[in-house]
Amino acid sequence: MNKFEYEKDFFDIVDDEVFLIEYYPEFKGEPTAKLIGDKWREIFNYSEYREYISDIFSKIKPVFIGLESDQLPDGVSDMLIIRMNALTTVAYDYQQFYLTLLEEYGSKPLNELGIDALIDRTYFELMNAYVESFQNTLLNMEIVEPFSLFYKDLKNFFEDFQVAKTSEQVNEKIYLIQESLSDFIDSLDETDIDLDPEEIALANVFLKFATYIETIIYYLIVVHETLQDKAEKNAGLVNDELKLYILERDERIQMVETMNSHIVKN
């Protein structure tokens, strides 16, 4: 069995995310944030940690929408579990896809720039597998009227992704899907949605699904940008193309480090 050479990179990505969750102002003091951090330091292995988080994720039923008479939970705890489940799922799946491809090749293939060609290939093949799974789930969901337009947009996004020809076109679709999902989720706080009681459960199932796939795609982009950036730097290449997701993430990490200067990260 080939060794996965990006183990340390993946460990660092998960470790950074745990740090953000524990000490980001919005989450600091949240019991679930502390639990996530404590359990991570106890296990300190993202593959084993995934099993712990996945078990919790399978049991949560986040409430995004309720009756006007209901006092809705703030949802922070569930969102943190969704985030960590998405990240550890991506880490595990990427490793499995990469090692399967490596076994097919027999040795690590290099592209024309001398960079590991499996970084890109794993990214695109895993994303294609995710989109196919998301699309199948979406087509079998019952959608309530307020979300019918976005449902159609999401369905079209997935179809466009699958017919894209070049890697540039595919990548463009990936970023577009993620940004659209993120904007949709952010807009919910400012949208007045009036539903019948029987529709509320359906709405919350769809919103959990939308939130989950948004985080899955986001973290797969982060993983790809991280590995690609490191590979280019190791090869002595100067790439002026900004990797916006890891740039924004690094800025958040630096901000939280500054705000919590008494905390020493591993």
Secondary structure, 3 states (H helix, E strand, C coil): CCCCCCHHHHHHHHHHHHHHHHHCCCCCCCHHHHHHHHHHHHHCCHHHHHHHHHHHHCCCCCCCCCCCCCCCCCCHHHHHHHHHHHHHHHHHHHHHHHHHHHHHHCCCCECCCCCECHHHHHHHHHHHHHHHHHHHHHHCCCCCHHHHHHHHHHHHHHHHHHHCCCHHHHHHHHHHHHHHHHHHHHHHHHCCCCCCHHHHHHHHHHHHHHHHHHHHHHHHHHHHHHHHHHHHHHCCCCCCCCCHHHHHHHHHHHHHHHHCCCCCCC
